[in-house]
């Protein structure tokens, strides 16, 4: 299982859930990501206005409702906020609309 080693950002994508948070998954297999090296990643906020701004390096992204960062194992899978996903530059699929 790939989750044993530290996952890199170019190996994953995000899927927005019904609560508006983002679950992280492997591009190749679709399996949940359980560990992610996000420290020191330099990312830009991608906006749609002239006021786009630089976001400084992240030092520890914490999953929703977790006490430890993504650097540590999360057997149930990592779920982060949309803001953190954007700051990391993770491509996010939108949640399907429920009628």
N, C-alpha and C positions, 0 to 999 in steps of 0.2 A: 504494500500500500504506500503511495507516494507521500502521505502526510507525515511520515517519520522524519524526513529532513526538512530544513527550513525552506519555505516556499518564497519565491520571488514574485514581484508584482506583474512581470510579463507573462506569468503562467496562469493568471486568474481573470475572472470577470465577476460582476456583481448582478444580483437579481433582487429587485425591490419587492418587499413583502407587503402585505395588507396594512401593516402598521407604519409603513413608510421608511423602514430600515432596510439595509442592504445585506443579504446573505452572500458570502463569498464562495465561489466554486472554481474547480480546475477547468480550464478551457478544453483540455484533451479528453477528460473522462466525465465531467459533470459532477464529480464527487465534491462533498463539502471540504473546504479548506479548514484545517484545524490549527495551523500555526503559520505566521506570516512575519517576515522581516520587513518592517516598515520604518525602522529607525533611520533618521538622517536622509530620508528621501526628499529631494528637492522637487517640488511640484508647483504648478501655477494654478491659480483660480481661473477657470475658464468661464468668462461671462459673455454676455451679448452686448455689452456697452463699451464705450471708450474707456471707462474707468476700471478695466481689468487690472488686477493688482497681483504683485508677487506675494506668495505665501511662503514664509520661512520653512526650513526643514522641520519635519515632524520628529519628535523624540518620544515614541511610544503612543500607539493608537490603542485605545481600550475598547473591546467589544461592548455592545449594549448590555447593561446589567452584569458586568464582569469586574472583578477586583484586580486582575492582572492583565497586562498588555497582550497584544497578538503575538508577541515574541514567544509566549508560553503556550503550551498545548491546551486546546479547547476541544475535547472529544466530541461535543455536540455540534461543532461547526462554528465558524466565526460569523457574527452579525454585527455590522457597524452602522453608524449614522450615514445619511446621504452626504452630509457635509464632509465627513472623514473620507468617504469614497471619492468625492470630487477633489479633495485636497491631494489624495494619492494618485489621482488620474486614472482611476479604475473605471472601465466601461461598464455602465449599469443598464440592464434591461428594466423597463418599467413594469410595474405590477399590472396584471390584466384587470380591466374594469369589471366590476361586479354590478350587475343590474338587479 
